[in-house]
């Protein structure tokens, strides 16, 4: 089906350059960072959609809701917190 996955360190200049190059020709972009993390690095929807002239589907997945009090936690922190609540 032509599906490919890749992990890129966007904190490094080489990683940021590679990601921009890949997004230029991508149809779909899926990320699972903390809310706002990619925006801080300049890789939010607005920035990435500008570089993709054909249109980009941007899917952002988070372990917690964007408006939740726990939105800044990683998925590991959320899992640990939920585990403690089972006691």
C-alpha positions in Angstrom: 0.0 0.0 0.0 3.0 2.3 0.0 2.9 3.1 3.8 6.1 4.0 5.5 7.0 5.0 9.0 10.0 6.9 10.3 11.3 8.3 13.5 13.2 11.6 13.3 14.9 13.6 16.0 13.4 17.1 15.3 15.6 18.7 18.0 18.6 18.2 15.7 19.1 20.5 12.7 19.5 17.4 10.4 16.3 15.9 11.7 14.4 19.2 11.2 15.7 19.4 7.6 14.8 15.8 6.9 11.3 16.2 8.3 10.6 19.3 6.2 11.8 17.5 3.1 9.6 14.4 3.8 6.5 16.5 4.6 6.9 18.4 1.2 5.7 15.2 -0.6 3.6 13.6 2.2 -0.1 13.1 2.1 -0.5 12.4 5.9 1.5 13.4 8.9 0.9 11.6 12.2 2.6 12.7 15.5 2.2 11.7 19.1 4.2 14.4 20.9 3.0 16.4 23.9 0.5 19.1 22.9 2.4 22.1 21.6 5.8 20.4 21.4 6.0 20.5 17.6 4.7 24.0 17.4 7.6 25.1 19.6 10.0 23.5 17.0 8.2 25.2 14.1 6.5 22.0 12.9 2.9 22.7 13.8 0.1 22.3 11.2 0.4 25.9 9.9 4.1 25.6 9.2 4.0 22.1 7.7 0.9 22.8 5.5 2.7 25.8 4.0 5.5 23.6 2.7 3.1 21.0 1.2 1.4 22.5 -1.9 -0.8 19.4 -2.4 -2.5 19.5 0.9 -1.6 17.7 4.1 -3.6 15.7 6.6 -2.1 16.4 10.0 -3.1 13.9 12.7 -2.0 14.8 16.3 -2.4 12.0 18.9 -2.1 12.7 22.6 -2.3 10.5 25.7 -4.6 13.1 27.3 -7.0 15.6 26.0 -5.6 19.0 24.8 -7.7 20.9 27.3 -7.1 18.5 30.2 -5.2 19.4 33.3 -2.8 16.6 32.4 -2.1 17.8 28.8 1.6 18.4 29.4 2.3 14.9 30.6 3.8 12.2 28.5 1.9 9.0 27.8 4.2 7.2 30.3 3.3 9.7 33.0 -0.4 9.2 32.2 -0.1 5.5 32.4 1.7 5.6 35.7 -0.8 8.0 37.2 -3.8 5.8 36.1 -2.0 2.7 37.5 -1.7 4.5 40.9 -5.4 5.2 40.9 -6.2 1.5 40.7 -5.0 0.9 44.3 
